[in-house]
């Protein structure tokens, strides 16, 4: 059994003049979306674990286990009760798009459930004012799904979509939240590379090839 690792470093948001959200990050994986909206949105698309060595040896990768490690809980300053931070992680054998995060295999998504090994979403909610970094949110909800258990693809893609639910612009009471940090994420995958019968391997390879004919945006 082999252990494969992909790490995506921390991401920090700051609300400032404009008014707009700006970001700082370690590693440069994220792209900021909609900087002048009420909620920040950022996406890290199609970082990947290279499986070419396995595929070149005509082996199939069987996934035995998946684990997501967080560097720490999400944090913020000046948050008010009701502010929340959400991040989703997709692990797939085809490239993801923003639409893929709707939920692979569900209505509205452009990704098949059979191409997704893990689709995990966590929402962290603030239940009290967070005037200092010492106040952490509570893990409010977590959902996960995924059907892919093996692949003959030469890459395992890892994508993250992060956003906050808050009100910074508009009438009514607005949030004072001004700094948000998404922790570094580490995906740990336990895999077993096995040779299959020629017919089984060729059919799996054909399916992987057909499913990867969408534009590669990594």
C-alpha positions as CSV (number, residue, x, y, z in Angstrom):
1,X,0.0,0.0,0.0
2,X,1.2,3.5,-0.8
3,X,0.3,6.8,0.8
4,X,-0.2,9.8,-1.5
5,X,-0.3,13.4,-0.2
6,X,-1.5,16.7,-1.7
7,X,-1.3,19.9,0.4
8,X,-3.0,23.2,-0.3
9,X,-1.7,26.0,1.9
10,X,-3.6,28.6,4.0
11,X,-5.7,31.4,2.5
12,X,-6.4,34.8,4.2
13,X,-9.0,37.3,3.2
14,X,-9.2,41.0,4.2
15,X,-12.1,43.4,3.7
16,X,-10.9,46.9,2.7
17,X,-11.4,50.1,0.8
18,X,-13.3,49.9,-2.5
19,X,-15.1,48.1,-0.8
20,X,-13.6,44.8,-1.9
21,X,-12.1,41.6,-0.6
22,X,-8.4,41.0,-1.1
23,X,-6.5,37.8,-0.5
24,X,-3.1,36.7,0.7
25,X,-1.9,33.1,0.4
26,X,1.0,30.8,0.7
27,X,1.6,28.7,-2.4
28,X,-0.6,30.6,-4.8
29,X,-3.1,27.9,-5.5
30,X,-6.3,30.1,-5.0
31,X,-8.0,32.5,-7.4
32,X,-10.2,35.2,-5.9
33,X,-13.8,35.4,-7.3
34,X,-16.3,38.3,-7.0
35,X,-14.1,40.5,-4.8
36,X,-16.7,43.2,-4.4
37,X,-19.5,40.9,-3.3
38,X,-20.9,40.5,0.2
39,X,-19.2,37.1,0.5
40,X,-15.7,36.2,-0.5
41,X,-15.3,33.4,-3.0
42,X,-12.0,31.7,-3.9
43,X,-11.2,28.5,-5.8
44,X,-8.2,26.3,-6.2
45,X,-8.9,24.3,-9.3
46,X,-7.2,21.1,-10.4
47,X,-4.1,20.8,-8.2
48,X,-3.1,17.1,-8.6
49,X,-1.3,14.0,-7.5
50,X,0.7,12.5,-10.4
51,X,-0.2,8.8,-10.9
52,X,1.7,8.5,-14.2
53,X,4.2,6.1,-12.7
54,X,1.4,3.7,-11.9
55,X,-0.4,4.1,-15.3
56,X,2.8,3.6,-17.2
57,X,3.3,0.2,-15.5
58,X,-0.3,-0.6,-16.6
59,X,-1.6,-0.8,-13.0
60,X,-4.9,0.3,-11.7
61,X,-5.1,2.5,-8.5
62,X,-7.5,1.2,-5.9
63,X,-8.4,3.7,-3.2
64,X,-8.3,2.1,0.2
65,X,-8.8,5.3,2.3
66,X,-9.1,9.1,2.2
67,X,-8.4,11.6,5.0
68,X,-8.5,15.4,5.1
69,X,-6.2,17.1,7.6
70,X,-6.8,20.7,8.7
71,X,-3.9,22.9,9.8
72,X,-6.3,24.5,12.3
73,X,-9.9,25.6,12.5
74,X,-11.0,28.6,10.3
75,X,-10.5,31.9,12.1
76,X,-11.8,35.5,11.7
77,X,-11.8,38.9,13.4
78,X,-14.8,41.1,14.1
79,X,-17.3,38.3,13.2
80,X,-20.8,38.4,14.5
81,X,-23.2,35.5,15.3
82,X,-24.5,34.0,12.0
83,X,-21.4,34.6,10.0
84,X,-20.1,31.4,8.5
85,X,-17.2,30.0,6.5
86,X,-17.6,27.1,4.1
87,X,-15.1,25.1,2.1
88,X,-15.5,22.2,-0.2
89,X,-12.9,19.8,-1.5
90,X,-13.2,17.6,-4.6
91,X,-11.0,14.6,-5.3
92,X,-11.6,13.3,-8.9
93,X,-9.9,11.6,-11.8
94,X,-11.1,14.3,-14.3
95,X,-10.6,18.1,-14.1
96,X,-13.1,20.0,-12.1
97,X,-14.9,23.3,-12.8
98,X,-16.8,25.6,-10.5
99,X,-20.0,23.8,-11.5
100,X,-18.6,20.5,-10.3
101,X,-19.0,21.7,-6.7
102,X,-22.8,21.5,-7.0
103,X,-22.2,17.8,-6.2
104,X,-20.9,15.2,-8.6
105,X,-23.7,13.1,-9.9
106,X,-26.4,15.4,-8.7
107,X,-28.5,17.8,-10.8
108,X,-26.6,20.8,-12.0
109,X,-23.2,19.4,-11.7
110,X,-21.0,18.7,-14.7
111,X,-19.1,15.8,-13.1
112,X,-20.2,12.2,-12.8
113,X,-20.3,10.6,-9.4
114,X,-18.1,7.8,-10.8
115,X,-15.3,10.3,-11.3
116,X,-15.4,11.6,-7.8
117,X,-13.6,9.8,-4.9
118,X,-14.6,12.5,-2.4
119,X,-16.8,15.5,-2.3
120,X,-16.6,16.9,1.2
121,X,-18.1,20.2,2.5
122,X,-17.7,21.8,5.9
123,X,-19.5,24.8,7.2
124,X,-18.1,26.6,10.3
125,X,-20.4,29.0,12.1
126,X,-19.7,31.9,14.5
127,X,-22.1,31.8,17.5
128,X,-20.6,34.7,19.4
129,X,-18.8,37.9,18.5
130,X,-15.2,37.3,17.4
131,X,-13.3,40.5,18.3
132,X,-10.0,38.7,18.6
133,X,-8.4,35.7,17.0
134,X,-9.0,33.7,20.1
135,X,-12.6,33.1,19.2
136,X,-13.1,30.1,16.8
137,X,-16.2,29.1,14.9
138,X,-18.0,25.8,15.5
139,X,-18.2,23.1,12.9
140,X,-21.9,23.5,12.1
141,X,-22.3,20.9,9.3
142,X,-20.4,18.4,7.2
143,X,-21.5,16.4,4.2
144,X,-19.6,14.0,2.0
145,X,-20.1,11.6,-0.9
146,X,-18.1,9.9,-3.6
147,X,-18.4,6.7,-5.7
148,X,-15.0,6.3,-7.4
149,X,-13.0,3.5,-5.8
150,X,-10.5,2.8,-8.5
151,X,-9.0,4.5,-11.6
152,X,-6.6,4.0,-14.5
153,X,-6.1,7.8,-14.9
154,X,-2.7,9.3,-14.7
155,X,-3.8,12.1,-12.3
156,X,-5.9,12.5,-9.2
157,X,-7.2,16.1,-9.2
158,X,-7.7,18.0,-5.9
159,X,-9.8,21.1,-6.0
160,X,-11.0,23.5,-3.2
161,X,-13.8,26.1,-3.2
162,X,-14.1,28.4,-0.2
163,X,-16.6,31.1,0.6
164,X,-18.3,33.0,3.5
165,X,-21.9,33.7,4.2
166,X,-22.1,37.2,5.6
167,X,-23.5,40.7,4.8
168,X,-21.0,43.5,4.1
169,X,-22.9,45.6,1.6
170,X,-26.5,46.8,1.5
171,X,-29.4,47.9,3.8
172,X,-30.0,46.4,7.2
173,X,-27.5,45.3,9.8
174,X,-24.2,44.3,8.2
175,X,-21.4,42.2,9.6
176,X,-18.2,43.8,10.9
177,X,-16.2,40.8,9.9
178,X,-13.0,41.9,8.3
179,X,-10.3,39.1,8.4
180,X,-10.9,35.5,7.5
181,X,-8.4,32.7,7.3
182,X,-9.0,29.3,5.6
183,X,-6.5,26.8,7.1
184,X,-4.1,24.8,5.1
185,X,-5.6,21.5,3.9
186,X,-3.8,18.2,3.4
187,X,-5.3,15.3,1.6
188,X,-3.9,11.9,2.5
189,X,-4.9,9.0,0.1
190,X,-4.1,5.3,0.8
191,X,-3.9,3.4,-2.4
192,X,-3.1,0.0,-3.7
193,X,-1.7,-0.3,-7.2
194,X,-2.6,-3.7,-8.8
195,X,-2.4,-5.3,-12.2
196,X,-5.7,-6.4,-13.6
197,X,-6.5,-8.9,-16.4
198,X,-5.8,-7.3,-19.8
199,X,-9.4,-7.0,-20.7
200,X,-10.5,-5.4,-17.4
201,X,-7.6,-3.0,-17.5
202,X,-8.1,-2.0,-21.1
203,X,-11.8,-1.3,-20.5
204,X,-11.0,0.7,-17.4
205,X,-8.4,2.7,-19.4
206,X,-10.8,3.3,-22.2
207,X,-13.4,4.6,-19.8
208,X,-10.9,6.9,-18.1
209,X,-9.8,8.2,-21.5
210,X,-13.4,8.9,-22.6
211,X,-14.3,10.7,-19.4
212,X,-11.2,13.0,-19.6
213,X,-12.0,14.4,-23.1
214,X,-13.4,17.6,-21.5
215,X,-10.9,20.5,-21.7
216,X,-8.0,20.2,-19.2
217,X,-7.8,23.4,-17.2
218,X,-5.1,22.5,-14.7
